[in-house]
Amino acid sequence: MPAGERRIVSSRHLAEGPGWEASEFEYGMIIAYNSFARWMQRCMAASGMELSPLEILVLHNTNHRDREKRLNDITFLLNIEDTHTVNYALRKLLKLGLLDSEKRGKEVFYRTSESGRELCERYRKVREECLLEPIQKGGMAGEDLREIASALRVLSGYYDQASRAASSL
């Protein structure tokens, strides 16, 4: 099979017949997710802190727009169903002094602390140097990335709907 027609999938049994392109996409997602998780951890380590990918996502989301967030806000924005894992990440980030919290009634609001904001800024600088510059030099930036991001958001909706349908079987 010529290189342009080669099917690169993680599970051949899922790529039989029509729809093999979805299996190819899923394999791309698998390797992209694992690369992204590894990148986040190494970027954060270069910024001065060892954190898990989920803790990094929660920290950046909490820092987003310098607004306090509740657990439900964070899980909604990150599209995470398991609130327990996010709650555990929040507790760890609080213990490390990267977040502050305030309880109001039954709700707890989280905000990045000064040290959390400084860590996010160091991460941003490492990201610019190690990731963004090579992406731009490689010719993939701007509108290309926006189109890919848009397609990923649309496809995530299909996967969310399929997961709801599978739950009802």
BELTALIN-V939705 format. One record per backbone hydrogen bond with DSSP energy under -1.0 kcal/mol. NH is the residue of the N-H (numbers start at 1). CO is the residue of the C=O. Records with the same first field share a line. If there is no record, write none. Layout:
NH = CO ; CO
//
This chain:
5 = 2
14 = 11
15 = 12
22 = 19
24 = 20
25 = 21
26 = 22
27 = 23
28 = 24
29 = 25
30 = 26
31 = 27
32 = 28
33 = 29
34 = 30
35 = 31
36 = 32
37 = 33
38 = 34
39 = 35
40 = 36
41 = 37
42 = 38
43 = 39
44 = 40
45 = 41
46 = 42
47 = 43
48 = 45
49 = 44
56 = 52
57 = 53
58 = 54
59 = 55
60 = 56
61 = 57
62 = 58
63 = 59
64 = 60
66 = 63
67 = 64
69 = 110
74 = 70
75 = 71
76 = 72
77 = 73
78 = 74
80 = 75
83 = 81
86 = 82
87 = 83
88 = 84
89 = 85
90 = 86
91 = 87
92 = 88
93 = 89
94 = 90
95 = 91
96 = 92
97 = 94
98 = 93
99 = 93
100 = 111
102 = 109
104 = 107
107 = 104
109 = 102
110 = 69
111 = 100
113 = 98
117 = 113
118 = 114
119 = 115
120 = 116
121 = 117
122 = 118
123 = 119
124 = 120
125 = 121
126 = 122
127 = 123
128 = 124
129 = 125
130 = 126
131 = 127
132 = 127
133 = 128
135 = 131
136 = 132
137 = 133
138 = 134
139 = 136
140 = 135
144 = 141
146 = 142
147 = 143
148 = 144
149 = 145
150 = 146
151 = 147
152 = 148
153 = 149
154 = 150
155 = 151
156 = 152
157 = 153
158 = 154
159 = 155
160 = 156
161 = 157
162 = 158
163 = 159
164 = 160
165 = 161
166 = 162
167 = 163
169 = 166
//
